Each structure stands twice: as structure tokens, then as C-alpha cells.
Amino acid sequence: MFGAAWCGDCRRTKKQLDSLGVAYTYVDLEADPAAADVARDISGRTNIPVVVYPDASHQVEPSNADVESKLRELALI
């Protein structure tokens, strides 16, 4: 997951993943500004969060329902 502390949607998605007990890597774009280019290359957008899944799909600014649905599809929850 690519995100930043100042981003409300990022905090919400991070909290959701934590509460579901899903293992993930958090890439803090404030700590690693160059990672913003990676996130943009993946999503084609500058919006965050960008959540990348094990099947190489991704979601940009997903709702909690979108994240949960994808995690269930991948049998991660």
C-alpha cells in the first residue's frame, strides 16, 4: 500500500487492513518521495492510497467495501 500520514483515505485503509489482520507492506510517500513515481506508474494517477494486491491488480482510493471484496476474492480474509 502506498500512502501518507496526512491522507485520510490512507489512514482509513491502513486501519482496515490492520483490523483484518492482513499482512501488507506500507510505503510511506513522505519518507520515500521517489516511491510516488512508482505508485503513479502502477495506477496512472497521483491519487493515494494505491493498494496493490498479490494478483498484481490495484485499487486507487478504494472504499472499505472495495478492499474487503478484493481481499475475499483473493481468499486473504
C-alpha positions in Angstrom: 0.0 0.0 0.0 1.3 3.4 -1.0 0.2 6.2 1.2 1.0 9.2 3.5 0.1 10.1 7.1 -1.7 13.3 6.0 -4.1 11.3 3.8 -7.4 10.5 5.4 -8.2 7.7 3.0 -4.7 6.2 3.6 -5.2 6.2 7.3 -8.7 4.6 6.9 -7.4 1.8 4.6 -4.3 1.2 6.7 -6.6 0.8 9.8 -8.9 -1.6 7.9 -6.0 -3.8 6.8 -4.7 -3.8 10.4 -8.1 -4.7 11.8 -8.5 -7.5 9.4 -5.1 -8.9 10.2 -3.9 -8.8 6.6 -0.1 -8.7 6.1 1.0 -5.9 3.9 3.9 -3.5 3.2 3.2 0.1 3.8 5.2 2.5 1.6 5.2 6.0 3.2 5.4 8.5 0.4 6.6 11.2 2.8 9.6 9.1 4.0 10.3 7.9 0.4 9.2 10.6 -2.1 10.6 8.6 -5.0 8.0 5.9 -4.3 5.4 8.4 -5.5 6.7 7.8 -9.0 6.3 4.0 -8.5 2.7 4.5 -7.3 1.9 6.7 -10.3 3.4 4.2 -12.7 1.2 1.5 -11.2 -2.0 3.4 -11.1 -1.6 6.0 -13.8 -2.8 8.6 -11.3 -1.4 10.7 -8.5 -4.2 9.9 -6.0 -3.5 7.8 -2.9 -3.8 5.3 -1.4 -2.8 2.9 -4.0 -3.4 -0.7 -2.8 -1.5 -3.4 -4.8 -2.7 -7.0 -4.4 -0.9 -10.3 -4.7 -2.5 -10.9 -8.1 -0.9 -7.6 -9.4 -4.2 -5.8 -9.5 -4.5 -2.5 -7.7 -7.1 0.0 -6.4 -6.8 3.7 -6.1 -8.7 5.4 -3.2 -10.7 2.3 -2.6 -13.7 2.2 -0.2 -13.6 -0.2 2.7 -16.1 -2.3 0.8 -13.9 -2.4 -2.3 -10.9 -3.5 -0.2 -12.9 -6.2 1.7 -14.4 -7.5 -1.6 -11.0 -7.8 -3.2 -9.4 -9.5 -0.1 -12.3 -12.0 -0.1 -11.9 -12.7 -3.8 -8.2 -13.5 -3.2 -9.1 -15.6 -0.1 -7.0 -13.4 2.1 -9.7 -13.0 4.7 
